[in-house]
């Protein structure tokens, strides 16, 4: 028997969880801009419903992660981890069911939407994969065959990737959104759906202020 301390691995608040919500919202913005241009009203309605639900679930995951980090006892942490797993499963189920339900006629739009949803799902799955390693305070681990042992081995062999940081997720997301296609309308709409870091708006506001009022 060995001990696995909480300090060994943590769910970091700087992970992409915080960036997933605006990513889902921006995907809906993109679909809305393309209604009637390869995207049907029915597809838009499906996306609206799925995006709203995904944003709610992702916000819940972010809140639960924060509560987990602030919890000081093993029982509370264990309860919160179970809730995080349930919320993750809901996101995976809803987003996985969305793609087969869409009937986007433009191949370039279909490919971009598929890539964005795939990126979000990949990040959620990475978070799920490391959950067995996040043990409340100090917890005994009895055998290498248990879930924590398997997750640890998977991380070591790199068969499971740890969650991206928020900045890494934004880079991957923006690369998908700005990738050129054969559809100029899609490219123009997608370019407006890039994600920006928290410091971006401060810098932009400062630049606008200096332009208007001088330094």
Buried (B, 14 or more C-beta within 10 A) or exposed (E): EEEBEBEEBBBBEEBBBBBBBBBBBBBBBBBBBBBEEBBBEEBBEBBEEBBEBBBBBBBBBBBBBBBBEEBEEBEBBBBBBEBBBEBBEBBBEBBEEBBEEBEBEBEBBBBBBBBBBEBBBBBBBBBBBBBBBBBBBEBEBEEEEEEBBBBBEBBEEEEBBBBBBBEBBBEBBBEBBEEEBEBEBBBEBBEEBBBEEEEEEEEEEEEEEEEEEEE
